[in-house]
Amino acid sequence: MTDAYPPGDRERGPEDQEDDMELYDLRVVVDRIEGRSVCGMEVGDCFTLERSAHLRLPDGQHFCVYALASVLPFLAAKQRDLADGDWLAQDSLFACPDPEERLVMRVERTRRRRMNSADLT
């Protein structure tokens, strides 16, 4: 019977644990609202995404789930280094899908963090 894991792909023990990757923490900020604010958000409202998957809101604030849903697919890519010329490396603005609101969010990288990939899977 062959080994199920290719060389180097075995589960690592505690003695092998090390920070083997880097990700950016992100802040998603309401940059502007060009229509009427249907969801009650205001310019400057934000959330942060830290340590790969920890979403945090400032105390007492909310963030519209529809606005969140429109930016969410891009956050994993924005957390990583991107190739030169990649459009996502250059663009940081994302729009809420509500045409009446025309809410625009800005994704900012706030911190580069070394992490252990084994802790994330």
Secondary structure in CASP SS format (residue, H / E / C, confidence):
PFRMAT SS
TARGET T0000
AUTHOR 0000-0000-0000
METHOD secondary structure of the structure
MODEL  1
M C 1.00
T C 1.00
D C 1.00
A C 1.00
Y C 1.00
P C 1.00
P C 1.00
G C 1.00
D C 1.00
R C 1.00
E C 1.00
R C 1.00
G C 1.00
P H 1.00
E H 1.00
D H 1.00
Q C 1.00
E C 1.00
D C 1.00
D C 1.00
M E 1.00
E E 1.00
L E 1.00
Y E 1.00
D E 1.00
L E 1.00
R E 1.00
V E 1.00
V E 1.00
V E 1.00
D E 1.00
R E 1.00
I E 1.00
E C 1.00
G C 1.00
R C 1.00
S C 1.00
V C 1.00
C C 1.00
G C 1.00
M C 1.00
E C 1.00
V C 1.00
G C 1.00
D C 1.00
C E 1.00
F E 1.00
T E 1.00
L E 1.00
E E 1.00
R C 1.00
S C 1.00
A C 1.00
H E 1.00
L E 1.00
R E 1.00
L C 1.00
P C 1.00
D C 1.00
G C 1.00
Q C 1.00
H C 1.00
F C 1.00
C C 1.00
V H 1.00
Y H 1.00
A H 1.00
L H 1.00
A H 1.00
S H 1.00
V H 1.00
L H 1.00
P H 1.00
F H 1.00
L H 1.00
A H 1.00
A H 1.00
K H 1.00
Q C 1.00
R C 1.00
D C 1.00
L C 1.00
A C 1.00
D C 1.00
G C 1.00
D C 1.00
W H 1.00
L H 1.00
A H 1.00
Q H 1.00
D C 1.00
S C 1.00
L E 1.00
F E 1.00
A E 1.00
C C 1.00
P C 1.00
D C 1.00
P C 1.00
E C 1.00
E C 1.00
R C 1.00
L E 1.00
V E 1.00
M E 1.00
R E 1.00
V E 1.00
E E 1.00
R E 1.00
T E 1.00
R E 1.00
R E 1.00
R E 1.00
R E 1.00
M E 1.00
N C 1.00
S H 1.00
A H 1.00
D H 1.00
L C 1.00
T C 1.00
END
